[in-house]
Amino acid sequence: MTIDYQKICNALYQEARFLDDRQWDEWLSCYTEDVTYWMPAWDDDDKLTEDPQSEISLMYYADRGGLEDRVFRIRTERSSASMPEPRTSHNVTNVEVLAERDNQVDVRYNFNTLSHRYKVTDQYFGTVFVTLRRVDDRLLISSKKIALKNDYIRQVLDVYHV
């Protein structure tokens, strides 16, 4: 079963738009219940860590429940790192299909996010590896690994930065 390239791109663009528009419920609906959301850290040898269970990560959620908790904290102002919420612009580029099997497709893409808060604009960029799974008539993210290329930053990272 071939998954249409434009539908793949549309799923990625939609997730980015939901973050920019702070549409948290819609953003969460882009993910499967069993999603793994992981941003490994760079080790001393300038390689990404490989195991979120035994090595440091910049962000790790083992399932959608972790993402839901994060959104809850953002919404209820229980996250001082997120107040005020930044204005963001997510840009998705270089979308490449790596593999396809059954009802899933592995994709690699680059991102560049601009984040404006306290009259300062920060930039985050890197490469993302996702697995999209066809669920009914949608492509949902069942795995997301984010390689943040500029990890020396002056604030706490959050889901809306990437």
SEVEX-543299 format. One line per 3 residues: number of its first residue (from 1); their letters; for each residue x, y, z of C-alpha. Coordinates in nm, 2 decimals, decimal comma. Example, Ala and Ser with C-alpha at 12.3 -4.5 7.8 and 13.67 -1.06 7.14 Angstrom:
1) as) 1,23:-0,45:0,78 ~ 1,37:-0,11:0,71
***
This chain:
1) mti) 0,00:0,00:0,00 ~ 0,16:0,32:-0,11 ~ 0,10:0,63:0,10
4) dyq) 0,07:0,95:-0,10 ~ 0,36:1,19:-0,06 ~ 0,14:1,49:-0,05
7) kic) -0,07:1,34:0,24 ~ 0,26:1,27:0,43 ~ 0,36:1,64:0,39
10) nal) 0,01:1,76:0,48 ~ 0,02:1,56:0,81 ~ 0,35:1,72:0,90
13) yqe) 0,24:2,07:0,80 ~ -0,08:2,03:1,00 ~ 0,11:1,93:1,31
16) arf) 0,33:2,23:1,28 ~ 0,03:2,46:1,22 ~ -0,14:2,33:1,53
19) ldd) 0,17:2,42:1,74 ~ 0,19:2,77:1,59 ~ -0,18:2,83:1,65
22) rqw) -0,17:2,67:2,00 ~ -0,45:2,43:1,91 ~ -0,34:2,18:2,18
25) dew) -0,62:1,93:2,14 ~ -0,58:1,92:1,76 ~ -0,20:1,88:1,81
28) lsc) -0,24:1,59:2,04 ~ -0,48:1,43:1,79 ~ -0,18:1,41:1,55
31) yte) -0,03:1,13:1,77 ~ -0,12:0,77:1,83 ~ -0,18:0,66:2,20
34) dvt) 0,15:0,46:2,19 ~ 0,37:0,73:2,04 ~ 0,73:0,76:2,14
37) ywm) 0,84:1,13:2,14 ~ 1,21:1,16:2,19 ~ 1,48:1,43:2,17
40) paw) 1,82:1,27:2,24 ~ 2,10:1,48:2,37 ~ 2,45:1,52:2,21
43) ddd) 2,72:1,33:2,40 ~ 3,08:1,43:2,46 ~ 3,18:1,27:2,13
46) dkl) 2,93:1,48:1,93 ~ 2,70:1,19:1,88 ~ 2,33:1,16:1,97
49) ted) 2,25:0,95:2,27 ~ 2,09:0,62:2,17 ~ 1,89:0,50:2,47
52) pqs) 1,64:0,72:2,65 ~ 1,62:0,48:2,94 ~ 1,99:0,49:3,03
55) eis) 2,13:0,81:2,87 ~ 2,04:1,17:2,89 ~ 1,77:1,32:2,67
58) lmy) 1,65:1,67:2,61 ~ 1,30:1,54:2,61 ~ 1,13:1,20:2,63
61) yad) 0,77:1,09:2,65 ~ 0,71:0,71:2,63 ~ 0,35:0,76:2,52
64) rgg) 0,08:1,02:2,45 ~ 0,00:1,05:2,82 ~ 0,33:1,24:2,87
67) led) 0,24:1,48:2,59 ~ -0,11:1,52:2,74 ~ 0,05:1,61:3,08
70) rvf) 0,28:1,86:2,91 ~ -0,02:2,03:2,74 ~ -0,21:2,03:3,07
73) rir) 0,08:2,22:3,24 ~ 0,10:2,47:2,95 ~ -0,28:2,53:2,96
76) ter) -0,31:2,57:3,33 ~ -0,01:2,79:3,37 ~ 0,17:2,53:3,58
79) ssa) 0,48:2,57:3,37 ~ 0,67:2,89:3,44 ~ 0,90:2,80:3,15
82) smp) 0,59:2,84:2,92 ~ 0,45:3,17:3,05 ~ 0,39:3,37:2,86
85) epr) 0,36:3,13:2,57 ~ 0,59:3,21:2,28 ~ 0,47:3,30:1,94
88) tsh) 0,62:3,04:1,70 ~ 0,66:2,97:1,33 ~ 0,74:2,61:1,24
91) nvt) 0,89:2,55:0,90 ~ 0,91:2,19:0,76 ~ 1,14:2,12:0,47
94) nve) 1,32:1,84:0,28 ~ 1,06:1,58:0,35 ~ 1,20:1,24:0,25
97) vla) 1,03:0,90:0,26 ~ 1,28:0,65:0,40 ~ 1,07:0,33:0,42
100) erd) 0,72:0,21:0,38 ~ 0,55:-0,10:0,52 ~ 0,20:-0,21:0,56
103) nqv) 0,01:0,09:0,70 ~ 0,33:0,29:0,81 ~ 0,58:0,51:0,66
106) dvr) 0,92:0,63:0,80 ~ 1,00:0,99:0,71 ~ 1,29:1,23:0,76
109) ynf) 1,26:1,60:0,74 ~ 1,43:1,92:0,85 ~ 1,27:2,19:1,07
112) ntl) 1,34:2,55:1,16 ~ 1,13:2,71:1,43 ~ 1,13:3,07:1,52
115) shr) 1,01:3,15:1,87 ~ 0,93:3,50:1,99 ~ 0,90:3,57:2,36
118) ykv) 0,99:3,87:2,58 ~ 1,08:4,08:2,27 ~ 1,35:3,83:2,17
121) tdq) 1,33:3,59:1,88 ~ 1,51:3,25:1,91 ~ 1,57:2,99:1,64
124) yfg) 1,57:2,61:1,67 ~ 1,67:2,38:1,39 ~ 1,74:2,02:1,32
127) tvf) 1,62:1,69:1,17 ~ 1,32:1,49:1,27 ~ 1,26:1,12:1,21
130) vtl) 0,89:1,02:1,23 ~ 0,69:0,71:1,17 ~ 0,34:0,79:1,04
133) rrv) 0,07:0,52:1,08 ~ -0,25:0,52:0,88 ~ -0,54:0,52:1,13
136) ddr) -0,87:0,53:0,95 ~ -0,84:0,81:0,70 ~ -0,55:1,00:0,88
139) lli) -0,18:0,96:0,91 ~ -0,08:0,98:1,28 ~ 0,27:1,01:1,43
142) ssk) 0,36:0,69:1,61 ~ 0,72:0,77:1,67 ~ 0,91:1,10:1,67
145) kia) 1,28:1,14:1,72 ~ 1,41:1,50:1,71 ~ 1,78:1,58:1,65
148) lkn) 1,81:1,94:1,76 ~ 2,12:2,08:1,59 ~ 2,16:2,39:1,80
151) dyi) 2,12:2,25:2,15 ~ 2,32:2,52:2,33 ~ 2,03:2,74:2,41
154) rqv) 1,95:2,99:2,69 ~ 1,62:2,85:2,80 ~ 1,43:2,53:2,88
157) ldv) 1,31:2,35:2,57 ~ 0,94:2,26:2,52 ~ 0,73:2,08:2,26
160) yhv) 0,64:2,40:2,08 ~ 1,01:2,48:2,01 ~ 1,04:2,18:1,77
***
